[in-house]
Amino acid sequence: MAKTLIGYHVLRGIIRCETALRIGGSRETLEIGGLDNPVIKHPITMMPYIPGSSLKGKMRSLMELKLGKIGIGGHPYDGKKEDGTEDTDCPISRVFGPHKNPSHNFGPTRILVRDARLTPAWEELFRKRREELGDSFLEQKQETSIHRETGIAHQHGTLRTNERVPAGTEFEFEIVIRNFNWYPNEEEENLKIVTEAMRLLEQDYLGGSGSRGYGKIVFDNITLNGEPYAIR
């Protein structure tokens, strides 16, 4: 039988920030009193967004941890066993693609993760705040280290200012799953892996500084091919 594309599953919905979120951007210039760690923003609208690569990468890494599929040196899994042979039953390599392994038989990467943009309501709210406050329209949080003997913040420690998307912010996400006839029950198995990755991400964090309270998110109002879908 020829190996062919048999269809798509499309997951859409809302990513809601339960705590503040920071996915790092870059500073074009250094400014006295400027932000140390800005969030990533669209270069035209200057609105924050969640890159599809960040979302996909975190989902993948959590599934690798769950299934014990860790690449050499802590790199993403390349779909090869310790003896160098192909790990033909690896669902991560099938769905997310084998890392830096151009010679494989898993077929095309099954998951496509779009950049998640602000919902219209939140984009309008941020636009108005930016008109009023300028580039400081997002949350700015200062952090420093703790003195190990006294248990209080270093009085002369170095302060760093992190820009964060505030808790409550909502983004629209879209995840597309491409299904082929390469493996038995591929449609069901691909969806199962993606759903599990989404559940794991809700229990973990997205972006940076998760151990300090950043990045707790919830997937909400999810649909699968236009119909309501539950991941919990």
C-alpha positions as CSV (number, residue, x, y, z in Angstrom):
1,M,0.0,0.0,0.0
2,A,1.3,3.5,-0.9
3,K,2.1,5.7,2.1
4,T,-0.3,8.6,1.8
5,L,-1.8,11.5,3.8
6,I,-5.2,10.5,5.0
7,G,-6.4,13.7,6.7
8,Y,-5.9,16.2,9.4
9,H,-7.0,16.8,13.0
10,V,-7.2,20.5,14.0
11,L,-7.1,21.5,17.6
12,R,-8.1,25.1,18.4
13,G,-8.8,27.0,21.6
14,I,-7.5,29.4,24.2
15,I,-4.3,29.4,26.2
16,R,-5.0,31.2,29.5
17,C,-2.1,32.4,31.6
18,E,-2.9,31.4,35.2
19,T,0.3,33.1,36.3
20,A,2.5,35.6,34.6
21,L,4.3,34.3,31.5
22,R,7.7,35.2,30.1
23,I,9.0,33.9,26.8
24,G,12.2,35.9,26.1
25,G,12.7,38.3,23.3
26,S,15.7,40.5,22.5
27,R,16.7,44.1,23.1
28,E,17.7,46.0,20.0
29,T,19.5,48.7,22.1
30,L,20.8,49.0,25.6
31,E,19.2,51.7,27.6
32,I,19.9,53.0,31.1
33,G,17.1,51.8,33.3
34,G,15.8,49.6,30.5
35,L,14.5,46.1,30.8
36,D,17.0,43.2,31.3
37,N,14.7,40.5,30.0
38,P,11.9,41.7,27.6
39,V,9.3,39.2,26.3
40,I,9.1,38.3,22.6
41,K,6.8,40.6,20.6
42,H,5.5,40.9,17.0
43,P,7.9,43.3,15.3
44,I,5.1,45.3,13.7
45,T,2.3,45.4,16.3
46,M,4.7,45.1,19.3
47,M,2.1,42.8,20.9
48,P,3.3,39.7,22.8
49,Y,2.7,36.2,21.4
50,I,3.6,32.6,22.0
51,P,5.9,31.2,19.3
52,G,4.8,27.8,18.0
53,S,8.4,26.6,18.5
54,S,8.2,27.3,22.2
55,L,4.9,25.5,22.6
56,K,5.9,22.5,20.5
57,G,9.3,22.3,22.1
58,K,7.9,22.2,25.6
59,M,5.3,19.6,24.7
60,R,7.9,17.5,23.1
61,S,10.4,17.7,26.1
62,L,7.7,16.8,28.6
63,M,6.7,13.7,26.5
64,E,10.4,12.7,26.3
65,L,10.7,12.9,30.1
66,K,7.5,10.9,30.5
67,L,8.6,8.1,28.1
68,G,12.3,8.2,29.0
69,K,13.3,9.2,25.5
70,I,16.2,11.6,26.2
71,G,18.9,12.2,23.6
72,I,22.6,11.9,24.2
73,G,23.9,14.9,26.2
74,G,20.4,16.0,27.1
75,H,19.5,16.8,23.5
76,P,16.1,16.1,22.0
77,Y,15.6,12.4,21.1
78,D,16.8,11.5,17.6
79,G,14.8,8.3,17.2
80,K,17.8,6.0,17.6
81,K,18.3,3.3,20.2
82,E,21.6,2.9,22.0
83,D,22.9,0.5,19.4
84,G,22.2,3.0,16.6
85,T,19.2,1.2,15.1
86,E,16.0,3.1,14.5
87,D,13.5,3.1,17.4
88,T,10.6,2.2,15.1
89,D,8.0,2.3,17.9
90,C,8.9,5.7,19.2
91,P,5.7,7.9,19.1
92,I,7.7,11.1,19.9
93,S,9.8,10.7,16.7
94,R,6.7,10.0,14.7
95,V,4.7,12.9,16.0
96,F,7.3,15.6,16.7
97,G,10.0,14.4,14.4
98,P,13.4,12.8,15.1
99,H,15.8,15.5,16.2
100,K,18.6,16.2,13.6
101,N,18.2,12.9,12.0
102,P,17.6,13.3,8.2
103,S,17.9,9.6,7.5
104,H,14.9,8.0,9.1
105,N,11.7,6.1,8.2
106,F,9.2,7.9,10.5
107,G,7.8,10.0,7.6
108,P,6.9,13.6,7.8
109,T,6.5,15.3,11.2
110,R,2.9,14.9,12.2
111,I,2.4,18.0,14.4
112,L,2.2,21.6,13.2
113,V,2.0,24.2,16.0
114,R,1.1,27.8,14.9
115,D,2.2,30.9,16.7
116,A,-0.4,31.8,19.3
117,R,-1.6,35.4,19.1
118,L,-3.6,37.4,21.6
119,T,-7.3,37.0,21.6
120,P,-9.0,40.1,20.0
121,A,-10.2,41.3,23.4
122,W,-6.7,41.1,25.0
123,E,-5.0,42.6,22.0
124,E,-7.4,45.6,22.2
125,L,-6.7,45.9,25.9
126,F,-2.9,45.9,25.4
127,R,-3.2,48.3,22.5
128,K,-5.0,50.8,24.7
129,R,-2.5,50.3,27.5
130,R,0.4,50.9,25.1
131,E,-1.2,54.1,23.9
132,E,-1.3,55.3,27.5
133,L,1.9,53.9,28.9
134,G,4.2,53.4,26.0
135,D,6.5,50.4,25.9
136,S,6.0,49.7,29.6
137,F,2.5,48.5,29.0
138,L,3.3,44.9,30.2
139,E,4.1,43.8,33.7
140,Q,7.6,44.5,35.0
141,K,9.0,42.5,37.9
142,Q,12.3,43.1,39.7
143,E,14.1,40.2,41.2
144,T,17.3,39.7,43.1
145,S,19.1,37.0,45.0
146,I,18.7,36.0,48.7
147,H,21.5,36.2,51.2
148,R,22.1,32.6,52.3
149,E,22.9,33.4,55.9
150,T,20.3,36.0,56.7
151,G,17.5,34.8,54.4
152,I,16.7,38.3,53.1
153,A,17.3,39.9,49.8
154,H,20.9,41.2,49.2
155,Q,20.9,44.9,49.9
156,H,23.6,45.5,47.3
157,G,22.7,42.6,45.0
158,T,22.1,43.0,41.3
159,L,18.5,43.7,40.5
160,R,17.2,42.3,37.2
161,T,13.9,43.5,35.7
162,N,11.9,40.9,33.9
163,E,9.0,41.8,31.6
164,R,6.1,39.5,31.9
165,V,2.7,38.9,30.2
166,P,0.3,39.3,33.2
167,A,-1.8,36.5,34.7
168,G,-5.2,36.2,33.0
169,T,-3.9,37.0,29.5
170,E,-5.4,34.8,26.8
171,F,-3.9,33.6,23.5
172,E,-5.6,31.7,20.6
173,F,-3.8,28.5,19.7
174,E,-4.0,26.1,16.7
175,I,-2.4,22.7,16.6
176,V,-2.7,20.7,13.4
177,I,-2.0,16.9,13.3
178,R,-1.2,15.3,9.9
179,N,-2.3,11.7,9.7
180,F,-0.8,9.2,7.3
181,N,-1.4,5.5,6.8
182,W,2.2,4.6,7.9
183,Y,1.3,3.0,11.2
184,P,-1.7,1.1,12.6
185,N,-4.3,3.3,14.2
186,E,-2.2,6.3,13.5
187,E,-5.0,8.9,13.8
188,E,-5.9,7.7,17.3
189,E,-2.3,7.3,18.4
190,N,-1.2,10.8,17.1
191,L,-4.1,12.5,18.9
192,K,-3.4,10.5,22.1
193,I,0.2,11.7,22.2
194,V,-0.7,15.4,21.5
195,T,-3.4,15.3,24.1
196,E,-1.1,13.8,26.7
197,A,1.5,16.5,26.0
198,M,-1.1,19.2,26.5
199,R,-2.1,17.7,29.8
200,L,1.5,17.5,31.0
201,L,2.1,21.1,30.0
202,E,-0.8,22.2,32.2
203,Q,0.9,20.6,35.1
204,D,4.3,22.1,34.3
205,Y,5.1,25.5,32.9
206,L,5.6,27.4,29.6
207,G,8.4,29.8,29.0
208,G,11.1,30.7,31.6
209,S,11.4,30.8,35.4
210,G,8.7,28.2,36.0
211,S,10.3,27.3,39.4
212,R,9.7,30.9,40.5
213,G,6.0,30.8,39.7
214,Y,6.0,31.9,36.0
215,G,4.3,30.1,33.1
216,K,1.4,28.2,34.5
217,I,-1.1,27.9,31.7
218,V,-4.5,26.2,31.0
219,F,-5.9,25.1,27.6
220,D,-9.5,26.2,27.4
221,N,-12.5,26.2,25.0
222,I,-10.8,23.4,23.0
223,T,-12.3,22.1,19.8
224,L,-11.3,19.2,17.6
225,N,-12.2,19.7,14.0
226,G,-14.8,22.2,15.1
227,E,-16.4,20.1,17.8
228,P,-15.9,20.5,21.6
229,Y,-13.0,18.4,22.9
230,A,-11.8,17.7,26.4
231,I,-8.1,16.8,27.3
232,R,-8.8,16.2,31.0
